[in-house]
Amino acid sequence: MSGERTVGTACVIGGSFAGLLVARVLADHVGRVVVLERDDRDHGPLPRPSVPQGRHGHFLQPAGLDLLEGWFPGLTASAVALGAELASPGRHQLYADGVPVDFPDVTMLIASRPFLEHQIYRRVRALPNVEFRRARAGGLRFRGDAVDGVALRPVEDGGGEHPEQVLAADVVVDATGRNSPLFRWLGQAGFPVPAVLRHPVNIGYTTALFARRHTAGGPGVVCALDQFVTSEPSRVGGDRPAGAAVYAVEGNLWQLVVMAYGRDRRQVTIDELRALAAALPEVFREAARGRPVGEIARYFYRAGVYRPVVDAASFPTGLLAVGDSVASFDPIRGQGMYSVARQASIIAEFMAGGGNLATGSRDCIQARDAVVGELWAETEGALDLG
Ligand SMILES: Cc1cc2nc3c(=O)[nH]c(=O)nc-3n(C[C@H](O)[C@H](O)[C@H](O)COP(=O)(O)OP(=O)(O)OC[C@H]3O[C@@H](n4cnc5c(N)ncnc54)[C@H](O)[C@@H]3O)c2cc1C
């Protein structure tokens, strides 16, 4: 931890993957970090209403796991002790239309998204200078061109909201995800509103859980992705089938995920999923042989979103965004959580180098956008898509 605290209070809006990681890195340099999250954060490792994608398989890139281990030493080992799997070479497999293809010799942590997020939450909540408040942020307060607070309404357990309050803060970090209200709030306060870039994706996710017949920690493949390169549309119902993935997650469950581009939003049944799995490699067939657990989850992802700050000089000081609020990518690429972690690491590097986020946030935003812009260009193909 750094000896000198350059900022008094930082407020992080959103206590999901991005909010948790940024709270962790801020805690090293900021006197007090207040995380505002509208969902109940103490409900355990379960999907949350505001993060519906949490019901679907989340692949964490190895570089993202390395960053997490740096902030939370021992996270991987403790996750495995609690039922997550380590997919070392030989335990993960990539296919193209059922034919094995080479995949880098990496080791990955395989767990559900709510489980991973909960392990991180427990660790961040234990930090002495981080506090969590169940509240919905409704806008920002400014003094001149500097942010100096957040308007919020505390949320009760039943979902009811209390009258508005203002939390004074020297730094505000928006981590509200892909539907971020940040640019709207800026417009309401009279600041220029930067352009938002969007790229059509239109991918549907269908996920089902099946009881795993073999105990966790045993041999065999625990994670596989089959990319459908030449498959017929009828195979999964979408206009353009994309692939299927299977993950051995905690709780001795298989998470079977089917992805298809197009506008078909028909509910897929267990029998259809089983029929699909029957035509896939053995690990998919094995997963679908188990007893179905819970409901089938569907998610439709319409478009990638990127909110770069092109004119940093007209952006308020002390204010920045992180995570999907900045950029959200076609989920099939498994970029999201890595992008979040990389953005948090840029903030960490900025502060470790002596940067003060209350006064120098614009420099930090430029460093962030240099990295996120590259990820966006890689995944979406261009930077100027309207
Ligand atoms: C179907 C699907 C599959 C995906 N698969 C993968 C994958 O395999 N690998 C991968 O790396 N990524 C994947 N992603 C992307 C990943 O889910 C996101 O990148 C990640 O969740 C971003 O985290 P975040 O904290 O920025 O936003 P979110 O997780 O969306 O969280 C935003 C948080 O802000 C809170 N919030 C919002 N507004 C307010 C407010 N006004 N006041 C208080 N709180 C507020 C919400 O309650 C929520 O908790 C997938 C995404 C989708 C849609």
PDBQT file of the ligand as one rigid body, heavy atoms in Angstrom, charges set to zero:
ROOT
HETATM    1  C1  LIG A 401     -23.931 -12.849 -22.786  1.00  0.00    +0.000 C 
HETATM    2  C2  LIG A 401     -22.585 -12.320 -22.325  1.00  0.00    +0.000 A 
HETATM    3  C3  LIG A 401     -21.523 -13.184 -22.182  1.00  0.00    +0.000 A 
HETATM    4  C4  LIG A 401     -20.277 -12.689 -21.779  1.00  0.00    +0.000 A 
HETATM    5  N1  LIG A 401     -19.226 -13.554 -21.699  1.00  0.00    +0.000 NA
HETATM    6  C5  LIG A 401     -18.023 -13.083 -21.333  1.00  0.00    +0.000 A 
HETATM    7  C6  LIG A 401     -16.899 -13.946 -21.276  1.00  0.00    +0.000 A 
HETATM    8  O1  LIG A 401     -16.980 -15.141 -21.593  1.00  0.00    +0.000 OA
HETATM    9  N2  LIG A 401     -15.708 -13.422 -20.871  1.00  0.00    +0.000 N 
HETATM   10  C7  LIG A 401     -15.569 -12.099 -20.545  1.00  0.00    +0.000 A 
HETATM   11  O2  LIG A 401     -14.474 -11.681 -20.170  1.00  0.00    +0.000 OA
HETATM   12  N3  LIG A 401     -16.609 -11.248 -20.591  1.00  0.00    +0.000 NA
HETATM   13  C8  LIG A 401     -17.822 -11.701 -20.986  1.00  0.00    +0.000 A 
HETATM   14  N4  LIG A 401     -18.872 -10.834 -21.050  1.00  0.00    +0.000 N 
HETATM   15  C9  LIG A 401     -18.663  -9.425 -20.699  1.00  0.00    +0.000 C 
HETATM   16  C10 LIG A 401     -18.733  -9.178 -19.185  1.00  0.00    +0.000 C 
HETATM   17  O3  LIG A 401     -19.969  -9.644 -18.694  1.00  0.00    +0.000 OA
HETATM   18  C11 LIG A 401     -18.577  -7.675 -18.918  1.00  0.00    +0.000 C 
HETATM   19  O4  LIG A 401     -17.412  -7.218 -19.569  1.00  0.00    +0.000 OA
HETATM   20  C12 LIG A 401     -18.473  -7.343 -17.441  1.00  0.00    +0.000 C 
HETATM   21  O5  LIG A 401     -19.628  -7.736 -16.737  1.00  0.00    +0.000 OA
HETATM   22  C13 LIG A 401     -18.295  -5.833 -17.248  1.00  0.00    +0.000 C 
HETATM   23  O6  LIG A 401     -18.302  -5.534 -15.891  1.00  0.00    +0.000 OA
HETATM   24  P1  LIG A 401     -18.790  -4.095 -15.394  1.00  0.00    +0.000 P 
HETATM   25  O7  LIG A 401     -18.597  -4.086 -13.917  1.00  0.00    +0.000 OA
HETATM   26  O8  LIG A 401     -18.161  -3.044 -16.212  1.00  0.00    +0.000 OA
HETATM   27  O9  LIG A 401     -20.354  -4.025 -15.734  1.00  0.00    +0.000 OA
HETATM   28  P2  LIG A 401     -21.550  -4.908 -15.178  1.00  0.00    +0.000 P 
HETATM   29  O10 LIG A 401     -21.056  -6.243 -14.767  1.00  0.00    +0.000 OA
HETATM   30  O11 LIG A 401     -22.619  -4.850 -16.195  1.00  0.00    +0.000 OA
HETATM   31  O12 LIG A 401     -22.030  -4.171 -13.847  1.00  0.00    +0.000 OA
HETATM   32  C14 LIG A 401     -22.546  -2.875 -13.777  1.00  0.00    +0.000 C 
HETATM   33  C15 LIG A 401     -22.973  -2.660 -12.329  1.00  0.00    +0.000 C 
HETATM   34  O13 LIG A 401     -23.352  -1.289 -12.143  1.00  0.00    +0.000 OA
HETATM   35  C16 LIG A 401     -24.495  -1.260 -11.307  1.00  0.00    +0.000 C 
HETATM   36  N5  LIG A 401     -25.214  -0.013 -11.589  1.00  0.00    +0.000 N 
HETATM   37  C17 LIG A 401     -25.636   0.433 -12.802  1.00  0.00    +0.000 A 
HETATM   38  N6  LIG A 401     -26.221   1.633 -12.686  1.00  0.00    +0.000 NA
HETATM   39  C18 LIG A 401     -26.168   1.963 -11.373  1.00  0.00    +0.000 A 
HETATM   40  C19 LIG A 401     -26.608   3.105 -10.620  1.00  0.00    +0.000 A 
HETATM   41  N7  LIG A 401     -27.208   4.162 -11.220  1.00  0.00    +0.000 N 
HETATM   42  N8  LIG A 401     -26.396   3.125  -9.290  1.00  0.00    +0.000 NA
HETATM   43  C20 LIG A 401     -25.786   2.071  -8.663  1.00  0.00    +0.000 A 
HETATM   44  N9  LIG A 401     -25.348   0.949  -9.330  1.00  0.00    +0.000 NA
HETATM   45  C21 LIG A 401     -25.530   0.919 -10.647  1.00  0.00    +0.000 A 
HETATM   46  C22 LIG A 401     -25.290  -2.495 -11.693  1.00  0.00    +0.000 C 
HETATM   47  O14 LIG A 401     -26.214  -2.852 -10.712  1.00  0.00    +0.000 OA
HETATM   48  C23 LIG A 401     -24.166  -3.515 -11.902  1.00  0.00    +0.000 C 
HETATM   49  O15 LIG A 401     -23.857  -4.181 -10.711  1.00  0.00    +0.000 OA
HETATM   50  C24 LIG A 401     -20.115 -11.306 -21.475  1.00  0.00    +0.000 A 
HETATM   51  C25 LIG A 401     -21.200 -10.437 -21.623  1.00  0.00    +0.000 A 
HETATM   52  C26 LIG A 401     -22.421 -10.935 -22.062  1.00  0.00    +0.000 A 
HETATM   53  C27 LIG A 401     -23.559  -9.958 -22.265  1.00  0.00    +0.000 C 
ENDROOT
TORSDOF 0
